[in-house]
Amino acid sequence: MLFLSLQDEPAPSVVPVCFGREEGMLYVHSARTGTKIDLLRAHPAVGFPASTEMTVLPGGSACDGSSRARSVAGTATARIVEDDAERVHGLAAVMRHYAAPGSVADASYRAGPLSRTRVIALRIDTLRARRPG
């Protein structure tokens, strides 16, 4: 899961999103309208963190505990995808990210659900990563 940090007032708004990565871009899907889309249109600069493989390492006392995880954080510029071919391309990237090994992620998309789906392309501007160990 990826979390988008969006510019809002009086404080940032953070929303979890499903994502896919391809060719230096992140793709996320969304409903066609709503707060997330309104905020992205007004302020396309976003931040994002994500982590995987998180393990809590308990200690003898509360202060001795720790955790390990692979994580990434960065900034990006968001663009709402209008081109139908790119929308399908972005959705396929999301599907590949979450697909079980050996399954078909590049499925065809029915016109009804596709017409209700918005795809957001995030051009990665900065990226920082951390590995445990």
C-alpha positions in Angstrom: 0.0 0.0 0.0 1.1 3.5 -0.8 0.0 6.6 1.1 -0.4 9.9 -0.8 0.2 13.1 1.1 -1.9 15.8 -0.5 -1.9 19.5 0.2 -5.0 20.6 2.0 -6.0 23.2 4.6 -5.6 23.4 7.6 -3.3 20.3 7.4 -2.1 17.8 4.8 -4.5 15.0 3.8 -3.1 11.5 3.6 -4.9 8.7 1.7 -4.0 5.1 1.1 -4.0 4.0 -2.5 -3.3 0.9 -4.5 -0.4 1.5 -7.0 1.7 0.2 -9.7 5.1 1.3 -10.9 6.4 1.4 -14.5 9.0 3.4 -16.4 9.7 5.9 -13.6 6.1 6.5 -13.0 3.7 5.4 -10.3 0.1 4.8 -11.2 -2.9 4.9 -8.8 -6.6 4.5 -9.4 -9.4 6.4 -8.0 -13.1 7.3 -8.3 -13.7 9.9 -11.0 -14.7 12.6 -8.5 -14.1 13.4 -4.9 -11.8 15.1 -2.5 -8.6 13.4 -3.7 -9.2 14.5 -7.3 -10.1 18.0 -6.2 -6.9 18.3 -4.1 -4.7 16.9 -6.9 -6.2 19.4 -9.4 -5.5 22.3 -7.1 -2.0 21.1 -6.0 -0.3 18.4 -8.1 2.8 18.2 -5.9 2.5 15.1 -3.6 4.5 13.1 -1.1 4.4 9.4 -0.6 5.8 6.7 1.7 5.4 3.0 1.5 6.9 0.1 3.5 6.9 -3.7 3.2 8.3 -6.6 5.2 7.8 -4.8 8.5 8.9 -6.8 11.5 8.6 -5.7 15.1 11.5 -6.7 17.3 10.4 -6.7 20.9 12.9 -5.9 23.6 13.2 -6.6 27.3 11.5 -3.2 28.0 9.6 -0.7 25.9 12.7 1.3 25.2 14.6 -1.8 23.9 12.1 -2.6 21.2 12.7 -1.8 17.5 11.4 -2.6 14.0 12.8 -3.5 10.6 11.2 -2.8 7.3 12.0 -2.0 3.7 10.7 1.5 3.0 10.6 4.1 0.3 9.6 7.7 0.4 9.5 10.4 -2.2 7.8 13.3 -3.9 6.0 13.3 -7.2 4.0 15.5 -9.5 0.5 14.2 -10.2 -1.3 14.2 -13.5 -4.8 13.0 -14.1 -4.7 10.7 -17.1 -7.3 11.5 -19.7 -6.1 9.3 -22.6 -7.9 6.0 -22.6 -4.9 3.9 -23.8 -2.8 5.4 -21.0 -5.5 4.8 -18.4 -5.6 1.1 -19.4 -1.8 1.0 -19.3 -1.8 2.5 -15.8 -4.5 0.1 -14.5 -2.5 -2.8 -15.9 0.6 -1.6 -13.9 -1.6 -1.5 -10.7 -2.9 -5.0 -11.5 0.5 -6.4 -12.1 1.7 -5.1 -8.8 -1.0 -6.9 -6.8 -1.5 -10.0 -9.0 -0.6 -13.4 -7.7 2.4 -15.0 -9.4 1.4 -16.7 -12.6 -1.9 -15.0 -12.9 -2.9 -12.7 -15.8 -2.8 -9.1 -14.7 -3.4 -7.6 -18.1 -7.1 -8.3 -18.2 -9.5 -6.6 -20.4 -11.5 -3.8 -18.8 -15.3 -3.6 -19.3 -16.5 -0.2 -20.5 -18.8 0.4 -17.5 -16.3 0.1 -14.7 -13.6 1.7 -16.8 -15.8 4.8 -17.4 -16.1 5.2 -13.6 -12.4 4.8 -12.9 -9.8 7.7 -12.8 -6.1 6.9 -13.2 -3.5 9.2 -11.8 0.1 9.2 -13.1 2.7 10.3 -10.6 6.0 11.4 -12.1 8.6 10.6 -9.4 10.7 13.7 -8.6 12.7 12.4 -5.6 13.1 9.0 -4.1 14.7 7.7 -0.9 14.8 4.0 0.1 15.9 2.1 3.2 16.5 -1.6 3.7 16.8 -3.4 7.0 20.1 -4.6 8.2 
